[in-house]
Amino acid sequence: MSGKMRILASLVMIAIVAVALGIWIIRGPGPLDFAGGTKVALADYRAGKPAGVPAKLEKASLVERGEYLAKAADCMVCHTKPGEKEYSGGLGFKLPFGTLYSTNITPDKDTGIGNYSDQDFLDAVQRGKRHDGARLYPAMPYTSYTYMTDEDVLAVKAYLFSLPAVRAKPPENTLSFPFNQRWAMMFWSAVFNPDTRFTPDTSKSPEWNRGAYLTEALAHCGECHTPRNLGFALDNRKKFAGAITAGWRAFNISSDKATGLGNWRDEDLISYLSLGHAPGHGSASGPMGEAVDHSFSQFAPEDISSIVAYLRSVPPVPSPDLPAGTAPVAPASHKDGVTADARGKKVFAGACVSCHGWSGASPVSPMATLTGTWAVNDPAAINVAQIVLSGTRRHTPDDALSMPAFGNAYTDDEIAAVANYVTARFGTKGSKLTAKDVAELREQTAE
């Protein structure tokens, strides 16, 4: 080999190593790498059954098992536009580069998935590949669903195919270039989708493994609660540290004691997941409220306990932009305490105080209590503004208190003012939202 060829070969090898190293750095660890134990194939695991349905449904029909798993995977919420038939798609997700619409996953053969074979469905759910070969965008969380077993995925398919076929074609996506190039997703998937099934950890308990499967594969909690890396994939170096998703803040659910779940009691976590409310910690709203109503509230109690056991093991990751704790109850009189924004106080007095009270401890329902919630203690006030804009529509428990939307009743400036007042009075530090910030939040919510 000539000297020039050796130099060229060396440069090629250096380039290959550099690219591989860059990919490895960007991709980072997998969602379960923190556990560090010995992994075995699911078929070789003898201590329990992490996948599938809870014991009470073991002998249920395939469709019944699929229904439980579809609810655990929270399929309906993303594939249903408000006011339309369930699973018929059309829900818009507003992104910085356009709007992406969810697909129809009823068994309609023209506009849904009625022509999908078992392999087609496995490819879509686990690999992000459509029946026609086109690639799915990762708004469909196939990088989490990839850990689902084939048996569970096909049970979900059986359930979906038992539903009425709905002829409904979603609107065309409005993504700008280069994000409208679906073919490029094959390269993204090659880097960021492991395309592997869940492997139990023999060093952990059966409860932990069940919780890991539910949390990582079915409930796909990381898709909202884990920040994204440069490639818009999950950055598991900051696993469950919290992130902004669809215009809402998904808070830190790592075991960090100051800004995560480390100081929550097990019964508080169980209550929050099952009912969407935990005393002293507030109520679920926005996307998390939907997840509770349509998914977590349908889980068997032992599955909720397994999730809690798993969450306890996730290493603490602090959220530096949040205070190390929440503020106490505010004074009972509006004349006392902080009044950061007179305009905000006026809006609060007219629209909010009858349910939330001047102290933050609701005179109407514990679900309306503001004291102790991360939303009012977040100096960015993202969720406070979103709740004012969109309201909360809760269905669990049966007597759950919902809040009307005020987005059409007040200007962006007024909503910014009341959010700033609420965080200053009931939180540790007042926010400084502007009308422009609120306008941007309006644009980020799903349609």
N, C-alpha and C positions, 0 to 999 in steps of 0.2 A: 504494500500500500504506500502510495506516495505521501510526502509530507503534507501536501495540500488536502489530500483525502483524509488523513489522520486528524488534521485541524478541523475540517468540516464535520467529521464524525464526532469529534469531541464537543463541538459547538451544539450539534444536534442533541447529544446526550445531556449536555448542560441545560438546554432549553426544555427538554422533556422532564428532567428532574425539577426544574424551576416551576413548570406548569403544574406538575403533580404536587409539589410542595404548596403552591398557592391554593390549589383546590382543597388540599387537606386542611390548610389553615382556615380557609373560608368556611368549609363544610363543618369542621369542628366535631365534637363528640356526638354520639347518638343519645336519644332521650333516656336510655337506661344505663348508659356507661358509668354513671356516678356510683351505681351499686357495687360494681367491681367483683361480684361473685361468679361462681362457675355456672355457665349456661348449658342447658341440655335441650334437645329437641322435645317438643311438647309430647310426642308419642312415648318418649322415654322417661317422662316425669311421673312419679308414682305417689307423690305426697298429696295430691288433690287435683282439681280440674279448674285451672285458671280461666279457660275460655268457655264459651257456651252460655247457657242460662242457669239461673239459680236452681237449687235442688227441687223446689216445688214445681218447676216446669220441665224437669227432665223427661217426663213421660208425656208431655203435651205434644200436640201435632206440630208438624214442621212449620205450618203457617203461624201458629201461636208462639212458637219459639222465635220465629222471624219477627213477629210484631214486637216482642220484648226487646230484641236486639236492635231493631230499627229505631225504637224510642230511645234506647241507650245511646245510639249513634246520632240522635237528634236530627234525623233526616228531614222530617216534615217542616221544621221551622225555615230552613234555607230554601226548600223547594216549594214553598207556598207563598203566594202573594196575598196580602190581607184582602179578604172579601172574595177570594177565588177558591176553587176546589182544592182540597188538600193534595199535595204532591204534584200539582200541575205546572209548577215552575213559574217563571216570570218575575220573581223578586229581583229587584235591581240592587247591585252593590256598587256604590259610588267610590271610585278610586281616583287618585291624583291624575291618572292618565285616561280617564273615561269611565263608562259604566258597564259592568258585567252582569248578565242576567242568568239566573238559575234555570236549569233545564226541567222539562216535564219528565218525571220518572214514574208515571202511571203506565199500565201495559198497553196504551194506545200504540198501534203499529205504525202510524204515520208521523205522529208528533212526540211520542214517548219512547219507551224502551221495549215495546211489545215484540220486536224482532231480535232482541238480545238473547243469544244462547248463554248457557252457564259460563262458558269461557269468556264471552264478550263482557258479561257482568263482572267476572273476576278481574279482567283486564282494566275495566273502568274504575272499579273501587280500589284495587290494590296497586295499579300501575298508571292510572290517569290516561287511559287510552280508550277512545270511543269505539263504538261498533263499526264506524266507517273508517277507522284508522287514525282519525284526527286526534290531536292531543288535547287533554283537558287542562284548564288553568288551575293552579293550586288553591284557588278559592274553594274548590272542591278538595277537602283535606285528605287526599289519597296518600300523602306522605305519612299520615297517621294511620289511616285505614289499612295501609299495607301490612300492618302487624296483625290484622284480623285473620283468623283461620279461614280456609276455604269453606269449611262447613258452616261457619257463622255467616259469611258473606252470602252463601247460597240460600241460607235460611231467610235472610233479609229479602233476597230476590223472590223467594216463594211468597212471602208476605205481600210484597209490592204487586206481584202478579195476581194476587187474590182480590185486589182492589178494583173498583170500576175504572175502565179506561176513560180517560178524559182527553178529548181532542183540543189541544191548546198549544199553539206555537209561541214560544217566548219572543220578545223583541230581539232584534239584532244587537249584538254588543257594539258599543261606540268607543272602543279603545283606539288610542292614537298610535301612530308608528313610533317605535318598532314593536310595541306591545301587542299589536293586532296580528302579529306573525305567529300563528299557532305552531308551525313546524319547528320553531326555535325551542319550544317546550321539551322536545326530545333531548336536547342537550342539558337543559335545566334538570330534567328528571334523572338523566344519567349521573349527574353530580349529587343531587339532593334527595332522591328517592331511593332508599336502600333496597326496596323490593324484596323484603324478607318478612317471614312470619314471626310472631312472638315466641321467644324462647324463655322458659321459666328459669329462675335463679335458685339453684339448690341450696344456697346459703341462707335463703330467706324463707319465711313461713308461707304456708298455703294462702293465708289471708293476704299477705303482702303481694304475692304473685297474682292473685285475683284482682287486687286493687290496681296493680301495675297494668294489667291487661285492660281493665275498664277505663282507667285514667288516660293511658297513652293511645290505645287503639280505638276503642269505641267512643268514649266521651271526648277524645281529642282535645284535652284541656290546654295543652301547650299551644295550640293554634291561636288562641287568644291571649294566654297569660305569659307566653315566652316572647321576648323581643326577637326581631328579625336581624339577620346578618346582611352583609353587603349584597348577597345574592337573593335577598328577600325570602330566604329559608329560615327556619327556626335556629336561633343561636343558643344552643344548650349549654354554653359556658355561663349563661345567665338564666338558667332554667327556672321558669315560673316566677321571674322577677317582676313581671307586669309589663304591659304594653298598651299602646293605643290601637284599637281595632274598630273599624267602622264608625269612627267618630266618638267612641266611648273608651274610657280607661278600664282595662281589665287589671285589677290590682294584684299585688304580689301575693302569691299563694305558696311561696317557699316556707321553710321552717324558721325564717328569720323572726326573732322575737319582737323587734321594734316595728318593722314595717310589713311583716308577713303574717303567717298563721301561728307562729311559735307560742304566742300567749293565749291562743284560743283553747278552750276546753273541748274535749272530744264531743260532748253533748251539744256544744255550740255549733261545731262544724256539721254534725249530723242534722241539727235543726235547720241550719242555713241551706244545706243541700236538699233536704227533704221538703222543707216548707218555704224556703226563700227568706227566712228571717231568723236572726239569732239575737236574743236580748243583749244589749250593750254593744252590738256590732252593726245593727241596722238591717235593712231589707234589700233584697236583690231587685235591680231594675234594669231596663234596657236589655241587651242581649243575654245577660246572666239571668234576669227575670224570666225570659223566654226559655232558657235552658232548664230552669227549675220547673216551670209549669209543664213543659212538654217532654222533658227527659228525666232529670234527676228525681222528680217527685214520683215517677213511675218505677223507680228501682226498688228491688227487694231490700228490706232493712239490712240484711247481711252484706249486700253489695255496697251500700252506702258506708257501712263500717269498714269494709275492705279498702275503699277509696281513702277514708280518713287515715287508716293505718299506713297506706302508701305515702300519702302527702306528708305524714310525720317524718318520713325518712329522707325527703328531698333536702339536700344541703341548703343552709341559709344563704340567701343572696339579698343584701340590703338594697332598698330603694332610696338613694341619696336625696331625691327631690321631695321625699315625704318626711314629716316630723316623726320623731321617735316616740310615738304615742298620740293619743287623741285628747281633745279638750274636754273639761268637765261640763256639767250642766250650766247653762247661762242663767243670769238673774231672772226671776219671775216677772219683774216689771220692765217694760220697754224703756223706762227712764234710766235704768241702770245698765251697766255693761257697755260694750263697744258699739258705736254707731258710725261705721266707716263711710257710709254713703246714705245721705238723707233721702235721695231719690229711691234707693234700694229699700230703705225702711218703709217708705210710703207704699211701694208695690207689695212688700211683704205684709204690711198691715191690711191691705185691701184684699189680697188673694191667698195668703198663706197661713196667717196666724191662727185662724180658726181650727185648723187641723194640726199644725206643728207647735203652736204655743210660742210664747216669748222666751221660754227657757230651753226650748228644743226637745222637751219631754212632752210628747203629744197627749192632749186631753181626750183624744178620740180613739186612738188605736196604737198599740206598741209598734205596729208596722210603719207608722208615720213619725216615729221619734227620730230626731236628727242627731241627738247626742251620741257620740261614740262611733259614728259612721265614718268610713274613710272618705266618702264623697265630700263631706263638708270640711274635712281636715286636709284635703288636697289643695295646695295653694294655686294649682292650675284651674281648679273649679270646672273641669271638663264635664264630669258627670252631673254636677249641680245644674249647669246650663242645659245639658241635654234633657234632664228630667223636666225642667221647666218648659223647654221647647216641645218635647214629645209626650210628656206625661208617663205614667206607668199603668200598664194594663195587666193586672195579675189575676190568676185563676186558682192559685193554690196558696193556702187552703181554701175551702169553699167560701169562707167569710173574709177573704183577703181584701184589704182596702186598696183600691186603685186611685190614681191621681190624674185629674184631667190635664190635657195638654194646654199650655198657654202660649204656644208659638204664634198663633194667629191673633191673640188678644193684646200682645205687647210688642213693642218695637225691639230691635236688637239692642238698642241703647238701654232700654228699660230692663231687659233680661240680663244684660251685663251688670247693671247696677244692683239688681236683687241678688245675683250670684255673688257679687263682691260683698254685699251686706251679710248674706248667710254665712259665708266662709269666715268673715271677720267676727261675727257674733257667736257662732257655734263651733268654729274650728280654732286651730292654733295660730293661723296666720291668714289674713285676708288676701283674697285674690285681686288681680288687677286686670280683669277682662275688659275688653273694649267692644264696641259694636261690631267692629271688623272681625274680631275673634268669634263672636256669636254667629255672624253671617257665614263664616267658614265652617262652623260646626253644623249649621243647617245643611250645607252642601254635602257633608260627609255621611249623613244618615242614609240608610237603605230606603229604596222607594218601591 
